[in-house]
């Protein structure tokens, strides 16, 4: 999901605490924004820190002046063979920058049916990933390569990775019990940072700090939870909503790191870069925030609320637009699946994780 | 039918059409002068109206203002594309449009933006009756929460900037430092712009006589001059521009772009201090945009909804939200408006948008002819030479000093490819902190009081 989706969802979760809304109104507290900050934090940790701790055993650095798909495919095959022999290996693919706003693209896929690594050199593209016409490699021998390996592949979903701009993707290859080689995309992403364990730990530390520093607010008898507890709870639920939202995609998360070692598969409902699901989550969150700010306003009763008819609010502003959104989404999915077999640089099942603008 | 005809043909209303047309023409001239913002011109116009005691009925003045703001929101794409952006709202759009200009598609980029602008006007006109119901609710609900919503926007702006390095080195530390170089510059820009904002908003060097222009040198320094300097350093000649008879676009793209742009524009119009650049960024993330055409089109919608929508909010009966510079400028002469004035506003807005769109095409072609004949570098030099005395004329030596400091800060993201949105901290942070009630503490800490 997009960073904004997680951010707004985090705020929405925080707004379900009446006391937090009261703190915002009466004490000018920024506590609701805290939900948003911890909502986006798992991705911040990954893309600003964790990626730099990843040390690949193999690196493929294609030469833009001597394009050769076979050389790239052989580099990948070497890493796969190492995993088949030793149990594990890691690989970093690098991009080819040609100018300030010009890159040479290539794609990589693993064919389960033939045990082949397929590399295709693509056209030159700009940073917006738009291709420049006529820049395709003319020599088919250099443009496409298929390298067969002796092991079978295991991957959760058919995936063609396009390596285009900025930093290229990383892979981990791990030998499974049945002798196959599992392909793990971006091994440094959605691991410890995307675990409930980290959320609990962070909330626990925040709770200790809040316990000693946050005093009792006005009218403590009105609330069932002490005021200091708002901070750890909002941090916990803010980060948890991120993990839950990411679990609706393909990649999944390592839910209870370090107790669980691998990422749990995602539910596969949607891709992280799909426009409609992202907007659906943002829109629903905004409606929740507005609704909660209204109903939890200090001293509010139904008759004095700005949203005096909740049923009307949810049916007109949420249910009906949601029906339209899902119609558009499934219509779009149908159109995409018709194009499935065509070569496509923006494959429908591809999660554009290497591009940090989509996380 | 007779009632409708009476309403349409009533000279009382026809004169409003005349004034809005004059406003559109005026905005065309203002748009042609690079880095000159319509709010500055309107501020001067208002002073003239007061000073010369020109007898202009309020509704005529409003029609003039609507024509100017609608025209400006559509025309300003042209100088921003060919000469550089005038404010933050435009600088967000300029990067992709400069890319299109380089490919000879500057005209197409302008027309796509204008289609987006028209989309925004159409959506606002359709939703105008709904605004009467929804905006008061939004105002009531969010009123006590604006400070933390601004705080959340600031937090997201900082957290959502990702490292840009290529990580080609085998050393992790080198890759980390390379990636964080961009983030560090972004954070430093944000911090310095915030400090500048506190100083300018509380202890400005601009003489009191020119207080209404006190923010002008800041924006000229942060956005206009850095762009002109980089143009002078980098660009030789604008490549030959292709003027196509049609633009490559389909209805799905128009709907999607207009919808997304409307969301961003409305958020920017409704929230104090938030600009179209920030609104555009948020809406493009909310709708997961990936297509350059979609970005350019939705940006057209976003900035038009921002500029015009913030003025429209002021006319919603019973709400009178003062958002955006224009509402603040006209508020001293405005009377309490009702439904009639509100829907007249909508009608004049639609008329002005249609006229502006028709005038945009020859205007763009004229600009293209100019930049193709005249060296772009010289256009930037002349603009710079005109801009500095203009700032001096309106804000004195104090304004020049502020402009010089702002230019230094404004150059940082341009030179290091960090996000220029960080510069908006100049307004976002001081306003957010003041709304939360911590303004005095910060000012005391900075030694400003």
Interface residues (C-beta under 8 A of the other chain):
Chain A: X2 X3 X4 X5 X7 X8 X11 X24 X25 X28 X29 X30 X31 X32 X33 X36 X37 X40 X41 X44 X47 X48 X51 X52 X53 X54 X55 X59 X61 X92 X94 X95 X97 X101 X126 X128 X129 X130 X166 X167 X273 X274 X275 X278 X279 X282 X283 X290 X293 X294 X297 X306 X307 X346 X352 X356 X357 X358
Chain B: X96 X99 X136 X137 X138 X140 X141 X142 X144 X145 X147 X148 X151 X152 X155 X156 X159 X160 X162 X163 X164 X165 X166 X167 X168 X170 X172 X173 X175 X176 X179 X180 X183 X256 X282 X285 X286 X287 X288 X289 X290 X292 X436 X437 X438
